[in-house]
Amino acid sequence: MNKQHPDYTKIAQLLNQQIYSPKYIVGVTKQLLTYWQEKGLLEDKRNQEKGWSKFSLLDILWMSIILELRSFGLPNDKIKKVRNAFFEKSTSDKNPELNQLILATIHVITYATPIFLVIDAQGNVSLLNDYDYVNNLKEGTIKNHIVVSLNQTVNENIEPLFSEPNFNTFTGLSKDEIQVLLIIRGKNFQSIKITKKNGEIDMIEGTERISEQNRIIDILKQHDYQDIELKQANGKLVYITRTVKTKTK
């Protein structure tokens, strides 16, 4: 029996549909989006007349990768270099219009291929399957590096919204209800409070504990919180607990 190959063009279109406003992005506030746009880490997609942004599933995936790289302490200039590499067009003759990140994401979604993002201290990045990654380690062709599982990133951030070939899993749910499911599945928050008004979700409040020093510094510098609690031990900041409130209407 011949295996039916998926329509990469169709999947790419679904991944690139700019239909999600910032309130549907887990763990990233509008202030942080603006900061990333100013630093060149994220394309500014704000409508010049209306002043709002719409993002795609691929954008959401890239934002989650930024958070991962920041948690490892990778500076903005190196993250920008990673972004430039990811969004280069593929050299594949079969899919010349697809960039590196979207092509790798399609392989994760359709074939469950293990894909790793391997980034060195200079910001050079490779997208490797499990065999190539292990083989490169054995041969010593890659030195000290950061490795991020694209499969895990897809699963935690966009898999709940994307199901090839359709979105039947979430039939009947509003986007606000899908957002709540995304928050729960993302496992970023210790507690979630949902306030309804006139039968619809009006406010989503998520409380998370953050111990990564780089994220703590970024959050404090950018005032990226509504409520915050600091925990110290032996005179050192151990972690912070912040509450992020998002009004859906």
C-alpha positions as CSV (number, residue, x, y, z in Angstrom):
1,M,0.0,0.0,0.0
2,N,1.4,3.4,-1.0
3,K,1.7,5.9,1.8
4,Q,-0.4,9.0,1.0
5,H,1.8,12.1,1.6
6,P,0.2,15.1,3.1
7,D,-0.3,18.3,1.2
8,Y,2.5,20.4,2.6
9,T,1.1,23.5,1.0
10,K,-2.2,23.1,2.8
11,I,-0.5,22.4,6.2
12,A,1.8,25.4,5.6
13,Q,-1.2,27.6,5.0
14,L,-2.9,26.5,8.2
15,L,0.3,27.1,10.2
16,N,0.7,30.6,8.7
17,Q,-2.9,31.8,9.1
18,Q,-2.7,35.0,11.1
19,I,-5.8,34.7,13.2
20,Y,-4.6,34.7,16.8
21,S,-4.5,37.9,18.8
22,P,-2.0,38.2,21.7
23,K,-4.5,37.1,24.3
24,Y,-4.4,33.6,22.8
25,I,-0.7,33.2,23.3
26,V,0.3,31.3,26.5
27,G,2.9,32.9,28.8
28,V,3.6,36.0,26.6
29,T,2.2,39.4,27.4
30,K,1.7,42.4,25.1
31,Q,4.5,44.2,26.8
32,L,6.9,41.3,26.1
33,L,5.7,41.1,22.5
34,T,6.5,44.8,22.0
35,Y,9.9,44.3,23.6
36,W,10.7,41.4,21.2
37,Q,9.5,43.4,18.2
38,E,11.8,46.3,19.2
39,K,14.8,44.0,19.5
40,G,14.1,42.3,16.2
41,L,13.3,38.9,17.6
42,L,9.7,39.0,16.3
43,E,8.2,40.5,13.2
44,D,6.0,43.5,14.0
45,K,2.6,42.5,12.6
46,R,0.6,45.4,14.0
47,N,-2.0,47.0,11.7
48,Q,-0.7,50.5,11.3
49,E,-4.3,51.9,11.2
50,K,-5.9,49.8,13.9
51,G,-2.8,49.2,16.1
52,W,-3.5,45.4,16.7
53,S,-1.5,42.3,15.8
54,K,-2.6,38.9,14.6
55,F,-0.3,35.9,14.8
56,S,-0.1,32.5,13.3
57,L,0.6,29.1,14.9
58,L,4.2,29.3,13.5
59,D,4.6,32.7,15.3
60,I,3.3,31.1,18.5
61,L,5.8,28.3,18.1
62,W,8.7,30.7,17.5
63,M,7.7,32.7,20.7
64,S,7.8,29.6,22.7
65,I,11.3,28.9,21.3
66,I,12.4,32.4,22.3
67,L,11.2,31.7,25.9
68,E,13.2,28.5,25.9
69,L,16.4,30.1,24.6
70,R,16.0,33.0,27.1
71,S,15.7,30.5,30.0
72,F,19.1,29.1,28.9
73,G,20.6,32.6,29.0
74,L,21.1,33.1,25.2
75,P,21.3,36.9,24.6
76,N,19.0,38.7,22.2
77,D,21.6,39.1,19.4
78,K,22.2,35.3,19.3
79,I,18.4,34.6,19.3
80,K,18.0,37.0,16.4
81,K,20.7,35.0,14.5
82,V,18.7,31.9,15.2
83,R,15.5,33.5,13.9
84,N,17.2,34.6,10.7
85,A,18.4,31.0,10.1
86,F,15.0,29.5,10.9
87,F,13.1,31.7,8.6
88,E,15.3,31.2,5.6
89,K,13.7,29.5,2.7
90,S,14.3,25.8,2.4
91,T,16.9,24.5,-0.1
92,S,14.6,21.5,-0.9
93,D,13.6,21.3,-4.5
94,K,10.2,19.8,-3.5
95,N,9.3,22.7,-1.1
96,P,11.3,25.8,-2.2
97,E,8.8,28.3,-0.6
98,L,8.9,26.8,2.9
99,N,11.3,28.1,5.5
100,Q,13.4,25.8,7.7
101,L,11.2,26.1,10.8
102,I,7.9,25.4,9.0
103,L,9.3,22.4,7.1
104,A,10.7,20.9,10.3
105,T,7.3,21.6,12.1
106,I,5.4,19.8,9.3
107,H,7.6,16.7,9.7
108,V,6.9,16.7,13.5
109,I,3.2,17.0,13.0
110,T,2.7,14.6,10.1
111,Y,5.4,12.0,10.8
112,A,6.2,12.5,14.5
113,T,9.9,12.7,13.4
114,P,12.1,13.6,16.4
115,I,13.6,17.0,15.5
116,F,16.1,18.9,17.7
117,L,17.2,22.5,17.6
118,V,20.9,22.5,18.2
119,I,22.3,26.0,19.0
120,D,25.9,26.8,19.8
121,A,27.3,29.7,21.9
122,Q,27.6,31.9,18.7
123,G,23.9,31.4,17.8
124,N,24.6,29.0,14.9
125,V,21.7,26.6,14.6
126,S,21.1,23.2,13.1
127,L,17.8,21.3,12.8
128,L,18.6,17.6,13.3
129,N,16.7,14.4,13.6
130,D,17.5,12.0,16.4
131,Y,19.9,9.9,14.3
132,D,21.9,12.8,13.0
133,Y,22.0,14.4,16.4
134,V,23.5,11.3,18.1
135,N,25.8,10.7,15.1
136,N,27.1,14.3,15.3
137,L,27.8,13.9,19.0
138,K,29.7,10.7,18.4
139,E,31.8,12.3,15.7
140,G,32.4,15.4,17.8
141,T,31.2,17.8,15.0
142,I,29.2,19.8,17.6
143,K,30.7,21.2,20.7
144,N,29.0,22.9,23.7
145,H,25.4,23.7,22.7
146,I,21.8,24.2,23.7
147,V,19.3,21.5,22.5
148,V,15.6,22.1,22.3
149,S,13.1,19.4,21.3
150,L,10.9,20.7,18.6
151,N,8.4,17.9,19.2
152,Q,7.9,18.9,22.8
153,T,7.6,22.6,21.9
154,V,5.0,21.8,19.2
155,N,3.1,19.5,21.6
156,E,3.0,22.0,24.4
157,N,2.2,25.2,22.4
158,I,0.4,24.5,19.1
159,E,-0.7,20.9,19.0
160,P,-3.9,21.7,20.9
161,L,-4.9,24.1,18.1
162,F,-3.6,22.2,15.1
163,S,-4.6,18.8,14.1
164,E,-3.9,17.6,10.6
165,P,-6.1,17.5,8.5
166,N,-8.6,19.5,10.5
167,F,-9.6,21.1,13.8
168,N,-12.4,18.7,14.7
169,T,-11.0,18.2,18.2
170,F,-12.2,21.7,19.1
171,T,-15.4,21.8,17.2
172,G,-18.0,23.8,19.2
173,L,-15.4,25.6,21.5
174,S,-14.9,29.3,21.4
175,K,-11.4,30.7,21.0
176,D,-11.5,31.8,24.7
177,E,-12.3,28.2,25.7
178,I,-9.5,27.0,23.5
179,Q,-7.2,29.5,25.2
180,V,-8.0,28.1,28.6
181,L,-7.2,24.6,27.4
182,L,-3.9,25.9,26.0
183,I,-3.0,27.4,29.3
184,I,-3.8,24.2,31.2
185,R,-1.9,22.0,28.7
186,G,1.1,24.3,28.7
187,K,1.7,23.7,32.4
188,N,3.1,27.1,32.9
189,F,0.7,28.2,35.6
190,Q,0.3,26.9,39.2
191,S,-3.3,28.2,39.3
192,I,-5.8,29.5,36.8
193,K,-8.9,31.7,37.6
194,I,-11.6,32.2,35.0
195,T,-14.2,34.9,35.4
196,K,-17.4,34.8,33.3
197,K,-19.7,37.6,32.4
198,N,-23.1,37.2,30.7
199,G,-22.3,33.5,30.2
200,E,-19.0,34.2,28.4
201,I,-15.4,34.2,29.6
202,D,-14.5,37.7,30.5
203,M,-11.1,37.4,32.3
204,I,-8.4,34.7,32.6
205,E,-5.9,35.0,35.4
206,G,-2.8,32.8,35.5
207,T,-0.3,32.5,38.4
208,E,3.1,31.1,37.7
209,R,6.3,30.5,39.6
210,I,9.5,31.6,37.8
211,S,13.0,30.6,39.1
212,E,15.1,31.2,35.9
213,Q,17.2,34.2,36.8
214,N,17.2,35.6,33.2
215,R,13.4,35.5,33.0
216,I,13.1,37.1,36.5
217,I,15.4,40.0,35.4
218,D,13.5,40.5,32.1
219,I,10.1,40.5,33.9
220,L,11.3,43.0,36.5
221,K,13.0,45.3,34.0
222,Q,9.9,45.4,31.7
223,H,7.3,45.5,34.5
224,D,5.8,42.5,32.8
225,Y,3.2,41.6,35.5
226,Q,0.1,42.8,37.3
227,D,0.7,41.2,40.7
228,I,4.1,39.9,41.8
229,E,5.5,38.1,44.9
230,L,9.2,37.7,45.5
231,K,10.7,34.9,47.5
232,Q,14.2,35.2,49.1
233,A,16.5,32.8,50.9
234,N,19.8,33.7,52.5
235,G,19.5,37.2,51.0
236,K,19.2,35.9,47.5
237,L,16.1,36.0,45.2
238,V,15.0,32.4,44.7
239,Y,11.9,32.8,42.7
240,I,9.0,35.1,41.9
241,T,5.3,34.4,41.7
242,R,3.5,36.6,39.2
243,T,-0.2,36.8,38.2
244,V,-1.0,37.6,34.6
245,K,-4.5,38.9,33.9
246,T,-5.9,38.8,30.4
247,K,-9.3,40.4,29.6
248,T,-10.8,38.6,26.7
249,K,-13.3,41.2,25.6
